Amino acid sequence: MKEFQVRIAYFLGKCYTRLMNGSPKNTSRIKPLKIGGLTLECPVILAPMAGVSDLPFRRIVKKFGAGLVVSEMIASQAIIRECRKTLQMSERAPDEGLMSVQIAGFEPDVMAEAARLNEDRGADIIDLNFGCPVKKIVNGHAGSALMRDELHAAKILEAVVKAVKIPVTIKMRLGWNSENRNAPRLAKIAEDCGIQMVAVHGRTRCQMYEGKADWACVKNVREAIKIPLIVNGDICDLADADKALALSGADGIMIGRASFGRPWFLRQAMDYLLGCEVTSVPPLRKQYTTLLEHIDSMLTYYGKNAGLRISRKHIGWYSKGMPRSSEFRAKVNVCEDPEAVRTMIDAFYAPHLELAA
């Protein structure tokens, strides 16, 4: 019995070490995939997230490492009106690498024109939002509401694919509700219309962000299409990445909320899934300098007032879990002076950095 217990302990220890430090060489779980004429060397993708995946955040994530980054969801009507704020949302940095711009809307001709404009502005990929569950978007018959009308969805897909020369992809949910999980059927329609990749969030619209993403249900989409499939939803650690791929049969993963306050997580997921030694969580000083770089970038990009307002949530995410972080965040959230916030950050991190030295 004692020998058996020792063997079990040894086996569990090896599993833990493998999970934390990455797998041995030549055990890659993912392969490069083709999106039209483009090659995505490592399909670990930053999800499009309203109010989060802006240029400053995408640059930080890309600096640590990501296979592909996707812009915030952008309304197609606003793109055509050439609203300054909207054009800023689709702006790309010279060092950003491959970049996908996600557009949302309901009218096929408007979506097609918005796709053309973004192609002209340098987008490498156009992504179509068929998954946003937010009431404001759904009430406009866009986002996940499009999953309820497959005929109209096909018109949008055809119009956008014909309008541009770059690859077009789509992000959707499992369906509108548990009784209408039509993602496999809509994904097949998308493939037939010329869509080059499908990403599926493992929840229905009516679930919003409640419950747990159903990665196994995404496998029904895998069985319906031959084009690349990406699984999304609740991928919060390396074990999740492994399980999501195994249950869904997907070709890659898309990471959203797990990147909040840890833009290095995509790099770790890439290492792990490629069978390499996993990059360590950055030391606290690197996290601190990354936060400062991120804030400075937002202040430059948006201006001091808007930049400070938008940066508050990121400051909260970076500092989450640290001692007295709730008090720190409360002070930051009511401060209107960027220089004063910078002083608060320095004062908060100083004792932690001293202990970590």
C-alpha positions in Angstrom: 0.0 0.0 0.0 2.8 2.4 0.9 4.6 1.7 -2.4 1.3 2.4 -4.3 0.8 5.7 -2.4 4.4 6.7 -3.3 3.8 5.9 -7.0 0.5 7.9 -7.0 2.2 10.9 -5.3 5.0 10.7 -7.9 2.6 10.6 -10.7 0.6 13.5 -9.4 3.8 15.5 -8.9 4.8 14.9 -12.5 1.4 16.0 -13.7 1.6 19.2 -11.7 5.1 20.0 -12.9 4.0 19.3 -16.5 1.0 21.6 -16.1 3.0 24.4 -14.6 6.2 24.2 -16.6 4.9 23.1 -20.0 5.0 19.8 -21.8 8.1 18.1 -23.2 9.3 19.0 -26.6 7.4 17.8 -29.7 4.0 17.4 -27.9 2.3 20.3 -29.4 -1.5 20.3 -29.0 -2.0 22.9 -31.8 -0.7 23.4 -35.2 -0.5 26.5 -37.5 -3.7 27.1 -39.4 -4.7 28.8 -42.5 -7.2 31.7 -42.5 -7.6 32.3 -46.2 -4.2 33.2 -47.5 -2.8 34.0 -44.1 -1.1 31.6 -41.8 -1.6 31.8 -38.0 1.4 30.1 -36.6 -0.1 29.6 -33.1 -3.9 29.9 -32.9 -4.1 31.5 -29.4 -6.2 34.6 -30.0 -7.2 37.7 -28.0 -11.0 38.0 -28.1 -12.7 41.1 -29.2 -14.0 42.8 -26.1 -15.9 46.1 -26.0 -14.1 48.7 -23.9 -11.0 46.4 -23.4 -9.3 45.2 -26.6 -8.4 48.7 -27.7 -5.0 49.5 -29.3 -3.1 50.1 -26.0 -4.3 46.8 -24.6 -3.7 44.9 -27.9 -0.1 46.3 -28.0 0.6 45.1 -24.5 -0.8 41.6 -25.2 1.1 41.4 -28.5 4.3 42.4 -26.8 4.1 39.5 -24.4 2.9 37.2 -27.3 -0.4 36.3 -29.0 -1.2 34.5 -32.3 -3.7 37.1 -33.3 -5.5 40.1 -31.7 -9.0 41.3 -32.5 -10.3 44.8 -32.2 -13.3 45.9 -30.1 -16.7 45.3 -31.7 -17.3 48.3 -34.0 -20.7 49.4 -35.3 -20.8 49.3 -39.1 -23.0 52.3 -39.4 -20.5 54.4 -37.3 -17.6 53.2 -39.5 -19.4 54.5 -42.7 -20.1 57.8 -41.0 -16.4 57.9 -40.3 -16.9 58.9 -36.7 -13.5 59.8 -35.2 -14.0 57.7 -32.2 -15.0 54.7 -34.2 -12.1 55.1 -36.6 -9.8 55.2 -33.6 -11.1 51.9 -32.5 -10.0 50.2 -35.7 -6.6 51.9 -35.7 -3.6 49.6 -35.7 -0.1 50.0 -34.4 2.9 49.3 -36.7 4.2 46.6 -34.3 0.8 44.9 -33.9 1.4 42.1 -36.4 -1.7 40.4 -37.8 -4.9 42.3 -36.7 -8.5 41.5 -37.1 -11.2 44.1 -37.0 -14.6 43.0 -35.7 -17.7 44.7 -37.1 -21.3 44.5 -36.0 -24.6 45.4 -37.7 -27.7 44.2 -39.4 -27.8 45.6 -42.9 -25.8 43.5 -45.5 -24.9 46.5 -47.7 -23.8 48.6 -44.7 -21.7 45.7 -43.3 -20.1 45.2 -46.7 -19.1 48.9 -47.0 -17.8 48.9 -43.4 -15.7 45.8 -44.3 -14.3 47.6 -47.4 -13.4 50.7 -45.4 -11.5 48.6 -42.8 -9.7 46.7 -45.5 -8.6 50.0 -47.0 -7.4 51.1 -43.5 -5.1 48.1 -43.3 -7.1 45.3 -41.5 -5.7 41.8 -42.2 -9.0 40.1 -41.3 -12.6 41.1 -41.0 -14.5 39.4 -38.2 -18.3 39.5 -38.1 -20.0 39.7 -34.7 -22.8 37.2 -34.4 -22.4 36.6 -30.7 -22.7 39.8 -28.7 -25.5 39.2 -26.1 -25.9 42.8 -24.9 -29.4 44.1 -25.0 -28.6 47.3 -26.8 -27.0 45.3 -29.7 -29.6 42.5 -29.8 -32.5 45.1 -29.9 -30.9 46.4 -33.0 -31.2 42.9 -34.5 -27.4 42.6 -34.5 -24.9 40.4 -32.5 -26.4 37.1 -31.3 -29.8 38.2 -32.6 -28.6 37.3 -36.1 -28.5 33.6 -35.0 -32.3 33.7 -35.0 -32.6 34.4 -38.7 -30.3 32.2 -40.7 -31.6 33.4 -44.1 -30.8 37.0 -43.2 -27.4 36.0 -41.7 -26.5 34.3 -45.0 -27.2 37.6 -46.8 -24.8 39.4 -44.5 -22.1 36.7 -44.9 -22.3 36.7 -48.6 -22.3 40.5 -48.9 -19.2 40.9 -46.7 -17.2 38.1 -48.3 -17.8 39.5 -51.8 -16.9 43.0 -50.7 -13.3 42.4 -49.6 -10.2 40.5 -50.7 -9.0 39.7 -47.2 -10.3 36.8 -45.1 -13.6 37.1 -43.3 -14.2 35.2 -40.1 -17.2 35.0 -37.7 -17.7 34.8 -34.0 -20.9 33.4 -32.6 -22.5 31.7 -29.6 -24.0 28.2 -29.4 -27.4 29.7 -30.3 -30.1 32.0 -28.9 -31.2 29.7 -26.1 -30.9 26.1 -24.9 -33.8 25.0 -27.2 -32.2 26.7 -30.2 -28.5 25.7 -30.4 -28.1 26.2 -34.1 -24.4 27.1 -34.2 -23.5 24.0 -36.3 -26.0 24.9 -38.9 -25.1 28.5 -39.0 -21.4 27.6 -39.1 -22.0 25.4 -42.2 -23.9 28.3 -43.8 -20.9 30.5 -43.1 -18.5 28.1 -44.6 -20.6 27.8 -47.7 -20.6 31.6 -48.0 -16.8 31.8 -48.0 -16.1 32.4 -44.3 -12.6 31.3 -43.5 -12.8 30.6 -39.7 -15.4 30.2 -37.0 -15.0 31.1 -33.3 -17.7 29.8 -30.9 -18.3 31.0 -27.4 -19.7 28.0 -25.5 -22.8 29.7 -24.2 -26.2 30.7 -25.6 -27.3 34.3 -25.8 -29.8 33.8 -23.0 -27.1 32.6 -20.7 -25.2 35.9 -21.1 -22.1 35.2 -19.0 -23.8 33.0 -16.4 -23.1 29.3 -15.9 -20.2 27.5 -17.5 -19.2 27.5 -21.1 -20.1 24.2 -22.8 -16.9 23.2 -24.7 -18.3 19.8 -25.5 -21.3 21.3 -27.3 -18.8 23.2 -29.5 -17.8 19.9 -30.9 -21.0 19.8 -32.9 -19.7 22.7 -34.9 -16.4 20.9 -35.5 -18.4 18.0 -37.0 -20.3 20.4 -39.3 -17.4 22.3 -40.9 -14.0 21.8 -42.4 -12.7 25.4 -41.9 -10.7 26.3 -38.8 -12.7 26.3 -35.5 -11.7 28.3 -32.4 -13.2 27.7 -29.0 -14.0 30.5 -26.6 -15.4 31.0 -23.1 -14.1 30.4 -19.5 -10.5 29.5 -20.6 -8.9 30.8 -17.4 -5.8 28.6 -17.0 -3.7 26.1 -18.8 -5.8 23.2 -17.7 -8.9 24.9 -19.2 -7.0 25.5 -22.5 -6.2 21.8 -22.6 -9.8 20.7 -21.8 -11.5 23.2 -24.1 -9.4 21.9 -27.1 -10.0 18.3 -26.1 -13.8 18.5 -25.6 -14.5 20.8 -28.6 -12.1 19.4 -31.2 -11.2 23.0 -32.0 -8.0 24.1 -33.8 -7.2 26.9 -31.4 -8.5 28.9 -28.4 -9.7 32.5 -27.9 -9.0 34.1 -24.6 -11.0 37.0 -23.2 -11.6 37.9 -19.6 -8.7 35.7 -18.4 -6.4 38.4 -19.9 -7.7 41.1 -17.6 -4.7 42.3 -15.5 -2.5 39.5 -17.0 -1.8 40.3 -20.6 1.0 37.6 -20.4 -1.5 34.8 -20.1 -1.8 34.3 -23.9 1.9 33.8 -24.1 1.8 31.2 -21.4 -1.1 29.4 -23.2 0.9 29.5 -26.4 3.9 27.9 -24.7 1.9 25.2 -23.1 -0.1 24.2 -26.1 3.1 24.2 -28.3 4.7 21.9 -25.8 7.4 24.4 -24.8 8.5 25.5 -21.4 5.8 27.8 -20.1 6.9 31.4 -19.6 6.8 32.3 -15.9 4.4 34.9 -14.5 6.4 38.1 -14.7 8.0 39.2 -11.4 6.1 41.9 -9.6 8.4 44.7 -10.8 7.7 43.7 -14.4 4.0 43.7 -13.6 4.3 47.2 -12.1 6.2 48.6 -15.1 3.7 46.9 -17.5 0.9 48.7 -15.7 2.7 52.0 -15.9 3.4 51.5 -19.6 -0.3 50.6 -20.2 -1.6 53.7 -18.4 0.8 56.0 -20.2 -0.3 54.5 -23.5 -3.9 55.1 -22.7 -3.3 58.7 -21.6 -1.5 59.4 -24.9 -4.1 57.5 -27.0 -7.3 58.9 -25.4 -6.1 62.1 -23.8 -5.7 62.7 -20.0 -9.4 62.8 -19.0 -10.7 59.8 -21.0 -7.5 57.9 -20.7 -7.6 58.1 -16.9 -11.3 57.1 -16.8 -10.7 54.1 -19.0 -7.5 53.0 -17.2 -9.2 52.6 -13.8 -10.5 49.2 -14.6 -7.1 48.0 -15.8 -5.5 49.3 -12.6 -8.0 47.3 -10.6 -7.3 44.2 -12.6 -3.5 44.4 -12.3 -3.7 44.9 -8.6 -6.5 42.4 -7.8 -5.6 40.0 -5.1 -2.7 42.1 -3.6 -3.0 43.1 0.1 -5.1 46.3 0.6 -5.9 46.4 -3.1 -9.6 47.2 -2.5 -8.7 50.4 -0.6 -6.2 51.3 -3.3 -8.8 50.9 -6.0 -11.4 52.9 -4.1 -9.0 55.9 -4.0 -8.0 55.6 -7.6 -11.6 55.5 -8.8 -12.4 58.9 -7.4 -9.2 60.6 -8.4 -9.3 62.9 -11.4 -5.6 63.8 -11.7 -3.4 61.4 -13.7 -0.3 62.5 -11.8 -1.9 61.9 -8.5 -3.0 58.4 -9.6 0.6 57.7 -10.7 1.7 58.7 -7.2 -0.9 56.4 -5.7 0.3 53.5 -7.8 3.9 54.1 -6.8 3.0 54.3 -3.2 0.9 51.1 -3.4 3.5 49.0 -5.1 6.5 50.3 -3.2 6.3 48.1 -0.1 5.3 45.0 -2.2 8.3 45.6 -4.5 10.6 45.9 -1.4 9.4 42.6 -0.1 9.8 40.9 -3.5 13.4 42.2 -3.9 
